[in-house]
Amino acid sequence: MAKQLHNKINRQELKAKLLVDAEPRTTVSFYQYAHILDTKAFRDELYLSLEKLGALGRIYVAAEGINAQASVPTKHIEAFRSVIYAVPFLNGVRLNWAVDDNGKSFYKLDVRVRPKIVADGIDDPDFDATKIGTHLNAEAFNALLDANPEISLVDMRNHYESEVGHFKNAILPDVDTFREQLPLVAKILADEKEKPVIMYCTGGIRCEKASAYMQYSGYSSVYQLEGGIIEYTRRCRELGLPNKFIG
């Protein structure tokens, strides 16, 4: 009999089981743009590997890469890391381990194949989401802003997210979705293709694709805040750097 590659247990039963489970779990997230030729085979192999570790979570796989949020038994963290890093395009990918979390955000393992890991509205077959801009860590980000205060800094989050907090002097597109935002940002900066531009978002996945889109659209110096606001804030706190995020 073929191995079952998805869960069929009742949702309420799974939730109840997780709530009484005393085993410590840790939440982790990661993403990576890459070229995955056989998404179905990749999905199935990943599912089997994670299921053996007792991992739960929601993972999206597409021809353009992977976006994952998972809950892992704490005792299997190193085994989980080994499984992920064994995939060539994921070797060394940043794994974001949650600190203030009980690890019970997910009650089943759900690995799905999707058209894209971030819906963008781009139908151009020549666009390559892996051809991203230059990553800036917190130190480099602060230094570039200090050296060039007139640089184009673009918030790639939804308008209601940027209203809660943003970087000073950032361009804040008034849109609800990422697919609306990409062409609008390109239009706003249409006459500034020779000027450097920095994209930022919450965790990095949207601004990474945005940086690839801007480069594809002819912008010469495109940067992105590595790991987004989450990693920037963590690193500023860890290194005692000035935190330029307002909010």
BAMI-9433 format. One record per residue (C-alpha): residue number from 1; x, y, z. Coordinates in nm, 3 decimals. Layout:
! residues N
+-----+---------+---------+---------+
|  nr |       u |       v |       w |
+-----+---------+---------+---------+
| NUM |       X |       Y |       Z |
...
+-----+---------+---------+---------+
//
This chain:
! residues 247
+-----+---------+---------+---------+
|  nr |       u |       v |       w |
+-----+---------+---------+---------+
|   1 |   0.000 |   0.000 |   0.000 |
|   2 |   0.130 |   0.347 |  -0.087 |
|   3 |   0.234 |   0.572 |   0.199 |
|   4 |  -0.034 |   0.825 |   0.299 |
|   5 |   0.108 |   1.171 |   0.231 |
|   6 |  -0.148 |   1.385 |   0.405 |
|   7 |  -0.346 |   1.385 |   0.727 |
|   8 |  -0.702 |   1.248 |   0.737 |
|   9 |  -0.776 |   1.273 |   1.108 |
|  10 |  -1.060 |   1.498 |   1.222 |
|  11 |  -0.949 |   1.857 |   1.290 |
|  12 |  -1.109 |   1.878 |   1.635 |
|  13 |  -0.945 |   1.553 |   1.737 |
|  14 |  -0.605 |   1.681 |   1.627 |
|  15 |  -0.647 |   2.007 |   1.819 |
|  16 |  -0.755 |   1.827 |   2.135 |
|  17 |  -0.460 |   1.589 |   2.111 |
|  18 |  -0.213 |   1.875 |   2.071 |
|  19 |  -0.351 |   2.071 |   2.367 |
|  20 |  -0.290 |   1.784 |   2.611 |
|  21 |   0.048 |   1.691 |   2.462 |
|  22 |   0.316 |   1.799 |   2.713 |
|  23 |   0.610 |   1.752 |   2.473 |
|  24 |   0.795 |   2.085 |   2.425 |
|  25 |   0.770 |   2.220 |   2.072 |
|  26 |   0.944 |   2.510 |   1.897 |
|  27 |   0.808 |   2.719 |   1.610 |
|  28 |   1.030 |   2.795 |   1.313 |
|  29 |   0.983 |   2.974 |   0.982 |
|  30 |   1.190 |   3.008 |   0.667 |
|  31 |   1.157 |   3.079 |   0.297 |
|  32 |   1.373 |   3.056 |  -0.012 |
|  33 |   1.322 |   3.144 |  -0.376 |
|  34 |   1.458 |   2.871 |  -0.601 |
|  35 |   1.381 |   2.678 |  -0.918 |
|  36 |   1.193 |   2.359 |  -0.825 |
|  37 |   1.131 |   2.154 |  -1.138 |
|  38 |   0.917 |   1.875 |  -0.991 |
|  39 |   0.714 |   2.040 |  -0.716 |
|  40 |   0.502 |   1.731 |  -0.649 |
|  41 |   0.804 |   1.505 |  -0.592 |
|  42 |   0.975 |   1.769 |  -0.379 |
|  43 |   0.659 |   1.817 |  -0.174 |
|  44 |   0.614 |   1.445 |  -0.112 |
|  45 |   0.976 |   1.387 |  -0.009 |
|  46 |   0.967 |   1.685 |   0.227 |
|  47 |   0.639 |   1.568 |   0.381 |
|  48 |   0.779 |   1.223 |   0.457 |
|  49 |   1.097 |   1.364 |   0.610 |
|  50 |   0.914 |   1.609 |   0.835 |
|  51 |   0.644 |   1.362 |   0.934 |
|  52 |   0.910 |   1.129 |   1.075 |
|  53 |   1.019 |   1.410 |   1.310 |
|  54 |   0.666 |   1.479 |   1.431 |
|  55 |   0.672 |   1.825 |   1.273 |
|  56 |   0.348 |   2.016 |   1.223 |
|  57 |   0.291 |   2.328 |   1.019 |
|  58 |   0.189 |   2.495 |   0.696 |
|  59 |   0.435 |   2.479 |   0.408 |
|  60 |   0.385 |   2.607 |   0.055 |
|  61 |   0.591 |   2.474 |  -0.234 |
|  62 |   0.592 |   2.627 |  -0.582 |
|  63 |   0.812 |   2.628 |  -0.889 |
|  64 |   0.958 |   2.954 |  -0.753 |
|  65 |   1.055 |   2.820 |  -0.409 |
|  66 |   0.927 |   2.740 |  -0.060 |
|  67 |   0.761 |   2.928 |   0.226 |
|  68 |   0.735 |   2.743 |   0.557 |
|  69 |   0.605 |   2.786 |   0.909 |
|  70 |   0.639 |   2.480 |   1.127 |
|  71 |   0.623 |   2.350 |   1.483 |
|  72 |   0.894 |   2.101 |   1.570 |
|  73 |   0.942 |   1.883 |   1.880 |
|  74 |   1.222 |   2.068 |   2.058 |
|  75 |   1.424 |   1.747 |   2.093 |
|  76 |   1.427 |   1.719 |   1.712 |
|  77 |   1.549 |   2.072 |   1.630 |
|  78 |   1.889 |   1.954 |   1.510 |
|  79 |   1.733 |   1.673 |   1.307 |
|  80 |   1.496 |   1.925 |   1.150 |
|  81 |   1.788 |   2.151 |   1.065 |
|  82 |   1.967 |   1.856 |   0.903 |
|  83 |   1.662 |   1.768 |   0.691 |
|  84 |   1.626 |   2.126 |   0.564 |
|  85 |   1.998 |   2.183 |   0.504 |
|  86 |   2.022 |   1.854 |   0.315 |
|  87 |   1.824 |   2.021 |   0.035 |
|  88 |   2.091 |   2.190 |  -0.181 |
|  89 |   1.909 |   2.521 |  -0.233 |
|  90 |   1.818 |   2.535 |   0.138 |
|  91 |   2.166 |   2.462 |   0.273 |
|  92 |   2.243 |   2.746 |   0.514 |
|  93 |   1.903 |   2.917 |   0.479 |
|  94 |   1.816 |   3.133 |   0.781 |
|  95 |   1.581 |   2.946 |   1.015 |
|  96 |   1.382 |   3.187 |   1.230 |
|  97 |   1.319 |   3.018 |   1.565 |
|  98 |   1.042 |   3.172 |   1.773 |
|  99 |   1.129 |   3.263 |   2.132 |
| 100 |   0.800 |   3.361 |   2.296 |
| 101 |   0.584 |   3.080 |   2.163 |
| 102 |   0.448 |   2.752 |   2.299 |
| 103 |   0.493 |   2.572 |   1.967 |
| 104 |   0.124 |   2.488 |   1.942 |
| 105 |   0.030 |   2.714 |   1.653 |
| 106 |  -0.028 |   2.417 |   1.421 |
| 107 |  -0.210 |   2.091 |   1.480 |
| 108 |  -0.124 |   1.903 |   1.160 |
| 109 |   0.141 |   1.888 |   0.889 |
| 110 |   0.010 |   2.056 |   0.576 |
| 111 |   0.248 |   2.072 |   0.278 |
| 112 |   0.083 |   2.214 |  -0.035 |
| 113 |   0.188 |   2.278 |  -0.391 |
| 114 |   0.082 |   2.623 |  -0.506 |
| 115 |   0.131 |   2.830 |  -0.822 |
| 116 |   0.350 |   3.076 |  -0.625 |
| 117 |   0.469 |   3.117 |  -0.268 |
| 118 |   0.382 |   3.489 |  -0.287 |
| 119 |   0.097 |   3.597 |  -0.518 |
| 120 |   0.231 |   3.881 |  -0.732 |
| 121 |   0.014 |   3.913 |  -1.042 |
| 122 |   0.320 |   3.877 |  -1.267 |
| 123 |   0.254 |   3.665 |  -1.575 |
| 124 |   0.580 |   3.737 |  -1.757 |
| 125 |   0.757 |   3.399 |  -1.802 |
| 126 |   1.095 |   3.575 |  -1.822 |
| 127 |   1.068 |   3.714 |  -1.469 |
| 128 |   1.295 |   3.521 |  -1.233 |
| 129 |   1.223 |   3.565 |  -0.861 |
| 130 |   1.565 |   3.421 |  -0.770 |
| 131 |   1.752 |   3.718 |  -0.922 |
| 132 |   1.718 |   3.928 |  -0.611 |
| 133 |   1.872 |   4.254 |  -0.496 |
| 134 |   2.160 |   4.291 |  -0.252 |
| 135 |   2.092 |   4.190 |   0.107 |
| 136 |   2.157 |   4.448 |   0.378 |
| 137 |   2.192 |   4.341 |   0.740 |
| 138 |   2.104 |   4.589 |   1.015 |
| 139 |   2.451 |   4.745 |   1.023 |
| 140 |   2.471 |   4.793 |   0.647 |
| 141 |   2.111 |   4.918 |   0.630 |
| 142 |   2.175 |   5.187 |   0.892 |
| 143 |   2.504 |   5.285 |   0.730 |
| 144 |   2.348 |   5.323 |   0.384 |
| 145 |   2.063 |   5.536 |   0.518 |
| 146 |   2.307 |   5.754 |   0.713 |
| 147 |   2.531 |   5.798 |   0.410 |
| 148 |   2.243 |   5.871 |   0.171 |
| 149 |   1.935 |   6.008 |   0.352 |
| 150 |   1.766 |   6.077 |   0.015 |
| 151 |   1.773 |   5.712 |  -0.087 |
| 152 |   1.439 |   5.563 |  -0.198 |
| 153 |   1.320 |   5.344 |   0.090 |
| 154 |   1.004 |   5.146 |   0.008 |
| 155 |   0.771 |   4.970 |   0.250 |
| 156 |   0.645 |   4.653 |   0.077 |
| 157 |   0.379 |   4.575 |   0.337 |
| 158 |   0.008 |   4.648 |   0.322 |
| 159 |  -0.101 |   5.001 |   0.410 |
| 160 |  -0.255 |   4.896 |   0.742 |
| 161 |   0.078 |   4.741 |   0.844 |
| 162 |   0.279 |   5.051 |   0.755 |
| 163 |   0.034 |   5.267 |   0.949 |
| 164 |   0.128 |   5.080 |   1.266 |
| 165 |   0.498 |   5.144 |   1.213 |
| 166 |   0.755 |   5.219 |   0.941 |
| 167 |   1.097 |   5.367 |   0.876 |
| 168 |   1.127 |   5.744 |   0.860 |
| 169 |   1.089 |   5.891 |   0.509 |
| 170 |   0.982 |   5.556 |   0.362 |
| 171 |   0.749 |   5.542 |   0.064 |
| 172 |   0.422 |   5.388 |   0.190 |
| 173 |   0.208 |   5.266 |  -0.103 |
| 174 |  -0.163 |   5.286 |  -0.020 |
| 175 |  -0.263 |   4.936 |  -0.130 |
| 176 |  -0.422 |   4.625 |   0.017 |
| 177 |  -0.228 |   4.354 |  -0.169 |
| 178 |   0.124 |   4.278 |  -0.286 |
| 179 |   0.007 |   4.229 |  -0.645 |
| 180 |  -0.120 |   4.590 |  -0.647 |
| 181 |   0.195 |   4.719 |  -0.487 |
| 182 |   0.459 |   4.602 |  -0.735 |
| 183 |   0.339 |   4.800 |  -1.040 |
| 184 |   0.255 |   5.101 |  -0.822 |
| 185 |   0.605 |   5.119 |  -0.675 |
| 186 |   0.759 |   5.084 |  -1.020 |
| 187 |   0.536 |   5.371 |  -1.137 |
| 188 |   0.625 |   5.593 |  -0.839 |
| 189 |   0.997 |   5.543 |  -0.902 |
| 190 |   0.974 |   5.539 |  -1.282 |
| 191 |   1.210 |   5.836 |  -1.322 |
| 192 |   1.462 |   5.718 |  -1.064 |
| 193 |   1.599 |   5.397 |  -1.214 |
| 194 |   1.958 |   5.511 |  -1.167 |
| 195 |   1.909 |   5.589 |  -0.797 |
| 196 |   1.954 |   5.320 |  -0.528 |
| 197 |   1.637 |   5.181 |  -0.374 |
| 198 |   1.587 |   4.972 |  -0.059 |
| 199 |   1.287 |   4.745 |  -0.013 |
| 200 |   1.171 |   4.621 |   0.326 |
| 201 |   0.884 |   4.416 |   0.469 |
| 202 |   0.801 |   4.216 |   0.781 |
| 203 |   1.003 |   3.898 |   0.739 |
| 204 |   1.176 |   3.940 |   0.403 |
| 205 |   0.976 |   3.722 |   0.165 |
| 206 |   0.783 |   4.004 |  -0.008 |
| 207 |   1.067 |   4.255 |  -0.032 |
| 208 |   1.294 |   3.981 |  -0.170 |
| 209 |   1.059 |   3.921 |  -0.461 |
| 210 |   1.006 |   4.297 |  -0.495 |
| 211 |   1.380 |   4.349 |  -0.527 |
| 212 |   1.393 |   4.091 |  -0.807 |
| 213 |   1.103 |   4.266 |  -0.981 |
| 214 |   1.270 |   4.606 |  -0.956 |
| 215 |   1.592 |   4.468 |  -1.099 |
| 216 |   1.396 |   4.302 |  -1.379 |
| 217 |   1.229 |   4.638 |  -1.443 |
| 218 |   1.565 |   4.806 |  -1.501 |
| 219 |   1.660 |   4.958 |  -1.166 |
| 220 |   2.035 |   4.955 |  -1.132 |
| 221 |   2.097 |   4.950 |  -0.754 |
| 222 |   1.838 |   4.750 |  -0.563 |
| 223 |   1.874 |   4.648 |  -0.199 |
| 224 |   1.657 |   4.465 |   0.051 |
| 225 |   1.656 |   4.452 |   0.428 |
| 226 |   1.772 |   4.101 |   0.514 |
| 227 |   1.514 |   3.915 |   0.720 |
| 228 |   1.283 |   4.216 |   0.715 |
| 229 |   1.184 |   4.422 |   1.018 |
| 230 |   1.183 |   4.115 |   1.243 |
| 231 |   1.550 |   4.031 |   1.185 |
| 232 |   1.648 |   4.399 |   1.180 |
| 233 |   1.494 |   4.461 |   1.522 |
| 234 |   1.649 |   4.147 |   1.669 |
| 235 |   1.994 |   4.234 |   1.539 |
| 236 |   1.973 |   4.598 |   1.655 |
| 237 |   1.886 |   4.478 |   2.004 |
| 238 |   2.157 |   4.212 |   2.000 |
| 239 |   2.434 |   4.446 |   1.881 |
| 240 |   2.316 |   4.766 |   2.048 |
| 241 |   2.256 |   4.941 |   1.713 |
| 242 |   2.027 |   5.242 |   1.667 |
| 243 |   1.682 |   5.112 |   1.570 |
| 244 |   1.548 |   5.337 |   1.294 |
| 245 |   1.207 |   5.169 |   1.282 |
| 246 |   0.932 |   5.396 |   1.415 |
| 247 |   0.643 |   5.209 |   1.575 |
+-----+---------+---------+---------+
//
